[in-house]
Amino acid sequence: MNYELNKKIFPIPDSRFSRGGFTIIELLVSMSVFLIVTSIVVANFRQGSQRDDLQQSALLISSLLQQAQAYALAGRTTASSVPAGGYGLYLDLANKNQAVFFPDFNSNGLYDSASETVTGWQYTLSGKVELSSLSVANPTPQATSPVAFTFRPPQGARYINNVINAGLLEVIVEHVQSLQQYKITANAVSGQVNVSQISS
């Protein structure tokens, strides 16, 4: 093969126009795009994590209320007896990140920490989630703290602070950084528990 034919088949680039790498401007543009995409991903991850913590805390409170109802209806024993006052959930704005599940041994419809504390039944809300407000509507909402919502055996009668069929308990939980909120409602008349996100 001659040289001209080789040159056509395997062209040799002209060294005046060939480059061996990227220019500084190309590198800066690439790094800028990478940083922008990374910051968007990190921001969305944090926001999603905060939303998950908030939802998990709202569902925890809801499930504890449903568990108290199930324990009362089933006649579950604690400390070898069925508590006369059933089971309940205690919430207090003085302890904004805590929910206490308790057996109501003395049947007063309230949480007595000295005699009704069971190891492992104190729950901490996820992440930076706190109780924002507690209110009882009967029929108009009134701020109330602390609140004990109890279910008494055998029929699961519902009490709010020892008042039977006392209306609707509304619990608002909030993420302290994103300020997003969830609302948990527990109806003392029907026993229905609902969780919903508050538009932000």
C-alpha positions as a Markdown table, in Angstrom:
| # | Residue | x | y | z |
|---|---|---|---|---|
| 1 | Met | 0.0 | 0.0 | 0.0 |
| 2 | Asn | 1.2 | 3.4 | -0.7 |
| 3 | Tyr | 1.3 | 6.3 | 1.7 |
| 4 | Glu | -1.6 | 8.2 | 0.1 |
| 5 | Leu | -4.0 | 5.2 | 0.3 |
| 6 | Asn | -3.0 | 4.7 | 4.0 |
| 7 | Lys | -3.7 | 8.4 | 4.7 |
| 8 | Lys | -7.2 | 8.1 | 3.2 |
| 9 | Ile | -8.0 | 4.9 | 5.2 |
| 10 | Phe | -6.4 | 5.9 | 8.4 |
| 11 | Pro | -6.4 | 9.7 | 8.4 |
| 12 | Ile | -3.8 | 11.4 | 10.6 |
| 13 | Pro | -5.3 | 14.5 | 12.3 |
| 14 | Asp | -3.7 | 17.8 | 11.6 |
| 15 | Ser | -1.8 | 18.7 | 14.8 |
| 16 | Arg | -2.9 | 22.3 | 14.5 |
| 17 | Phe | -6.5 | 21.3 | 15.2 |
| 18 | Ser | -6.2 | 18.3 | 17.5 |
| 19 | Arg | -6.8 | 18.8 | 21.2 |
| 20 | Gly | -5.6 | 16.6 | 24.0 |
| 21 | Gly | -8.2 | 17.4 | 26.7 |
| 22 | Phe | -10.9 | 19.8 | 27.9 |
| 23 | Thr | -10.6 | 23.6 | 28.1 |
| 24 | Ile | -11.0 | 25.3 | 31.4 |
| 25 | Ile | -14.4 | 26.7 | 30.4 |
| 26 | Glu | -15.7 | 23.2 | 29.5 |
| 27 | Leu | -14.6 | 21.9 | 32.9 |
| 28 | Leu | -16.2 | 24.8 | 34.7 |
| 29 | Val | -19.5 | 24.4 | 32.8 |
| 30 | Ser | -19.5 | 20.6 | 33.6 |
| 31 | Met | -18.8 | 21.2 | 37.3 |
| 32 | Ser | -21.5 | 23.9 | 37.5 |
| 33 | Val | -24.1 | 21.5 | 36.0 |
| 34 | Phe | -23.0 | 18.7 | 38.3 |
| 35 | Leu | -23.2 | 21.0 | 41.4 |
| 36 | Ile | -26.7 | 22.3 | 40.4 |
| 37 | Val | -28.0 | 18.7 | 39.9 |
| 38 | Thr | -26.4 | 17.5 | 43.2 |
| 39 | Ser | -27.9 | 20.4 | 45.2 |
| 40 | Ile | -31.4 | 19.7 | 43.8 |
| 41 | Val | -31.1 | 16.0 | 44.7 |
| 42 | Val | -29.9 | 16.7 | 48.2 |
| 43 | Ala | -32.7 | 19.3 | 48.8 |
| 44 | Asn | -35.3 | 16.9 | 47.6 |
| 45 | Phe | -33.8 | 14.1 | 49.8 |
| 46 | Arg | -34.0 | 16.3 | 52.9 |
| 47 | Gln | -37.5 | 17.4 | 52.2 |
| 48 | Gly | -38.6 | 13.8 | 51.6 |
| 49 | Ser | -36.9 | 12.7 | 54.8 |
| 50 | Gln | -38.7 | 15.4 | 56.8 |
| 51 | Arg | -42.0 | 14.4 | 55.3 |
| 52 | Asp | -41.4 | 10.8 | 56.1 |
| 53 | Asp | -40.5 | 11.6 | 59.7 |
| 54 | Leu | -43.7 | 13.6 | 60.0 |
| 55 | Gln | -45.9 | 10.9 | 58.5 |
| 56 | Gln | -44.3 | 8.2 | 60.6 |
| 57 | Ser | -45.0 | 10.2 | 63.8 |
| 58 | Ala | -48.7 | 10.8 | 62.8 |
| 59 | Leu | -49.1 | 7.1 | 62.0 |
| 60 | Leu | -47.5 | 6.2 | 65.3 |
| 61 | Ile | -50.1 | 8.3 | 67.3 |
| 62 | Ser | -52.9 | 6.8 | 65.2 |
| 63 | Ser | -51.7 | 3.3 | 65.6 |
| 64 | Leu | -51.3 | 3.7 | 69.4 |
| 65 | Leu | -55.0 | 4.9 | 69.6 |
| 66 | Gln | -56.1 | 1.9 | 67.6 |
| 67 | Gln | -53.9 | -0.4 | 69.7 |
| 68 | Ala | -55.5 | 1.0 | 73.0 |
| 69 | Gln | -59.0 | 0.2 | 71.5 |
| 70 | Ala | -58.0 | -3.3 | 70.4 |
| 71 | Tyr | -56.5 | -4.1 | 73.9 |
| 72 | Ala | -59.6 | -2.8 | 75.6 |
| 73 | Leu | -62.0 | -4.8 | 73.4 |
| 74 | Ala | -59.8 | -8.0 | 73.7 |
| 75 | Gly | -59.6 | -7.7 | 77.5 |
| 76 | Arg | -55.7 | -7.8 | 77.3 |
| 77 | Thr | -54.0 | -8.3 | 80.7 |
| 78 | Thr | -51.2 | -6.2 | 82.0 |
| 79 | Ala | -49.5 | -7.1 | 85.3 |
| 80 | Ser | -51.7 | -10.2 | 85.4 |
| 81 | Ser | -55.0 | -8.3 | 85.3 |
| 82 | Val | -57.2 | -6.4 | 82.9 |
| 83 | Pro | -57.0 | -2.7 | 83.8 |
| 84 | Ala | -60.4 | -1.6 | 85.0 |
| 85 | Gly | -60.0 | 1.7 | 83.1 |
| 86 | Gly | -58.7 | -0.1 | 79.9 |
| 87 | Tyr | -55.9 | 1.3 | 77.9 |
| 88 | Gly | -55.1 | 4.8 | 76.6 |
| 89 | Leu | -52.8 | 7.3 | 75.0 |
| 90 | Tyr | -51.4 | 10.2 | 76.9 |
| 91 | Leu | -50.1 | 13.3 | 75.1 |
| 92 | Asp | -48.8 | 16.5 | 76.8 |
| 93 | Leu | -47.5 | 19.7 | 75.2 |
| 94 | Ala | -44.9 | 19.9 | 78.0 |
| 95 | Asn | -43.3 | 16.8 | 76.4 |
| 96 | Lys | -43.8 | 17.7 | 72.8 |
| 97 | Asn | -41.9 | 14.7 | 71.3 |
| 98 | Gln | -43.4 | 11.9 | 73.4 |
| 99 | Ala | -46.5 | 9.8 | 73.4 |
| 100 | Val | -47.3 | 7.4 | 76.3 |
| 101 | Phe | -49.4 | 4.2 | 75.9 |
| 102 | Phe | -50.7 | 3.2 | 79.3 |
| 103 | Pro | -53.0 | 0.8 | 81.2 |
| 104 | Asp | -55.5 | 2.8 | 83.3 |
| 105 | Phe | -55.4 | 0.6 | 86.5 |
| 106 | Asn | -57.2 | 3.0 | 88.8 |
| 107 | Ser | -60.0 | 3.7 | 86.2 |
| 108 | Asn | -59.8 | 7.5 | 86.5 |
| 109 | Gly | -59.4 | 8.1 | 82.8 |
| 110 | Leu | -56.1 | 9.9 | 83.3 |
| 111 | Tyr | -52.5 | 8.9 | 83.1 |
| 112 | Asp | -50.8 | 8.5 | 86.5 |
| 113 | Ser | -47.1 | 8.2 | 85.9 |
| 114 | Ala | -46.3 | 6.8 | 89.3 |
| 115 | Ser | -48.5 | 3.8 | 89.0 |
| 116 | Glu | -49.3 | 3.4 | 85.3 |
| 117 | Thr | -46.0 | 3.5 | 83.6 |
| 118 | Val | -45.0 | 0.4 | 81.7 |
| 119 | Thr | -41.4 | 0.0 | 80.5 |
| 120 | Gly | -41.3 | 0.3 | 76.7 |
| 121 | Trp | -44.6 | 2.0 | 76.3 |
| 122 | Gln | -43.2 | 5.5 | 76.0 |
| 123 | Tyr | -42.7 | 6.5 | 72.4 |
| 124 | Thr | -40.6 | 9.3 | 70.9 |
| 125 | Leu | -41.8 | 11.0 | 67.7 |
| 126 | Ser | -39.5 | 10.7 | 64.7 |
| 127 | Gly | -36.7 | 13.2 | 63.9 |
| 128 | Lys | -37.6 | 16.8 | 64.6 |
| 129 | Val | -41.3 | 16.2 | 64.9 |
| 130 | Glu | -43.2 | 17.6 | 67.8 |
| 131 | Leu | -46.8 | 17.9 | 69.0 |
| 132 | Ser | -48.0 | 21.3 | 67.8 |
| 133 | Ser | -51.5 | 21.5 | 69.4 |
| 134 | Leu | -54.0 | 19.4 | 71.2 |
| 135 | Ser | -57.7 | 20.2 | 71.2 |
| 136 | Val | -61.0 | 18.6 | 72.1 |
| 137 | Ala | -64.1 | 19.7 | 70.1 |
| 138 | Asn | -67.4 | 19.2 | 71.9 |
| 139 | Pro | -68.8 | 20.8 | 69.8 |
| 140 | Thr | -66.3 | 23.8 | 69.5 |
| 141 | Pro | -62.6 | 23.1 | 69.7 |
| 142 | Gln | -60.8 | 24.0 | 72.9 |
| 143 | Ala | -57.1 | 23.7 | 73.5 |
| 144 | Thr | -56.4 | 21.0 | 76.0 |
| 145 | Ser | -53.1 | 19.7 | 77.4 |
| 146 | Pro | -52.4 | 17.1 | 78.7 |
| 147 | Val | -54.9 | 14.7 | 77.1 |
| 148 | Ala | -55.6 | 11.1 | 78.0 |
| 149 | Phe | -57.8 | 9.2 | 75.5 |
| 150 | Thr | -58.8 | 5.9 | 77.0 |
| 151 | Phe | -60.9 | 2.9 | 75.9 |
| 152 | Arg | -62.6 | 0.9 | 78.7 |
| 153 | Pro | -63.4 | -2.8 | 78.5 |
| 154 | Pro | -65.5 | -4.7 | 77.7 |
| 155 | Gln | -67.2 | -2.6 | 75.0 |
| 156 | Gly | -64.3 | -0.2 | 74.4 |
| 157 | Ala | -66.2 | 2.9 | 75.8 |
| 158 | Arg | -64.2 | 6.0 | 74.8 |
| 159 | Tyr | -63.1 | 8.7 | 77.3 |
| 160 | Ile | -61.2 | 11.9 | 76.9 |
| 161 | Asn | -59.8 | 13.0 | 80.2 |
| 162 | Asn | -62.3 | 10.8 | 82.0 |
| 163 | Val | -65.3 | 12.2 | 80.1 |
| 164 | Ile | -67.3 | 9.6 | 78.1 |
| 165 | Asn | -68.1 | 10.4 | 74.5 |
| 166 | Ala | -66.4 | 13.8 | 75.0 |
| 167 | Gly | -66.3 | 14.7 | 71.3 |
| 168 | Leu | -63.4 | 14.8 | 68.9 |
| 169 | Leu | -59.7 | 14.9 | 69.9 |
| 170 | Glu | -57.5 | 16.7 | 67.4 |
| 171 | Val | -53.8 | 16.3 | 67.5 |
| 172 | Ile | -51.5 | 18.4 | 65.2 |
| 173 | Val | -47.9 | 17.2 | 64.8 |
| 174 | Glu | -45.4 | 19.5 | 63.0 |
| 175 | His | -41.8 | 19.1 | 61.7 |
| 176 | Val | -39.9 | 22.0 | 63.3 |
| 177 | Gln | -37.7 | 22.7 | 60.2 |
| 178 | Ser | -40.1 | 22.3 | 57.3 |
| 179 | Leu | -43.2 | 23.4 | 59.4 |
| 180 | Gln | -45.3 | 20.8 | 57.6 |
| 181 | Gln | -48.1 | 19.4 | 59.6 |
| 182 | Tyr | -50.3 | 16.3 | 60.0 |
| 183 | Lys | -53.6 | 16.1 | 61.8 |
| 184 | Ile | -54.8 | 13.1 | 63.8 |
| 185 | Thr | -58.4 | 13.0 | 64.8 |
| 186 | Ala | -60.0 | 10.5 | 67.2 |
| 187 | Asn | -63.7 | 10.5 | 67.6 |
| 188 | Ala | -64.8 | 9.6 | 71.2 |
| 189 | Val | -68.3 | 8.9 | 70.0 |
| 190 | Ser | -67.5 | 6.4 | 67.2 |
| 191 | Gly | -64.0 | 5.5 | 68.0 |
| 192 | Gln | -62.8 | 6.3 | 64.5 |
| 193 | Val | -59.2 | 7.5 | 64.1 |
| 194 | Asn | -58.1 | 9.5 | 61.0 |
| 195 | Val | -54.8 | 10.9 | 59.8 |
| 196 | Ser | -54.5 | 13.6 | 57.2 |
| 197 | Gln | -51.9 | 16.0 | 55.9 |
| 198 | Ile | -52.5 | 19.7 | 56.4 |
| 199 | Ser | -51.9 | 21.7 | 53.2 |
| 200 | Ser | -48.8 | 23.8 | 53.4 |
